[in-house]
Amino acid sequence: MDAIARIKLRQQEIALKQEALDREANEIAELVRLAEKYIPGVFAAKSNQQEATGRGNSKKAQVLAVVPDILADGQPKTTAAILNELKSRGIEVGGQNEEQNLSSHLSRAKTNQDVPGLTADRKLGWFIQKPSEQGVTEHQQGGDLLS
């Protein structure tokens, strides 16, 4: 086989690979479109995770960057529920007992105010307290506040 024939054969191989890549790119674009349609905010969480990775690659930094999004709906969540949500977003907490480790991260973040408004209630779970609610007594809140 002469050089020209080999070059033409290689060109055909590349063209076939390009067609396959184009098909895959179209499939991915459709997947992204469907994900955005049926899972609102699916890519917003990834942006926060990437932001956390930019600030530091520690698992703790990634966790603390995403927790406000998880608690953004205003509903208190247990440590276990937050851990499940983190895992569903591809974020590992690590440690021998992940739930206990997460609770420790959250408690320190609350104390150090790394996550503004982060509050814990023994009965309800973790939530973000709005500035207008800060200073509310446990009687007014209706629970046993840990903050």
Sequence and secondary structure as in RCSB ss.txt:
>XXXX:A:sequence
MDAIARIKLRQQEIALKQEALDREANEIAELVRLAEKYIPGVFAAKSNQQEATGRGNSKKAQVLAVVPDILADGQ
PKTTAAILNELKSRGIEVGGQNEEQNLSSHLSRAKTNQDVPGLTADRKLGWFIQKPSEQGVTEHQQGGDLLS
>XXXX:A:secstr
  HHHHHHHHHHHHHHHHHHHHHHHHHHHHHHHHHHHHSTTHHHHHHHHHHHHHH   HHHHHHHHHHHHTTTS 
 B HHHHHHHHHHTT    SSSHHHHHHHHHHHHHHHTSSTTEEEETTTEEEE  GGGTT  HHHHTS B  
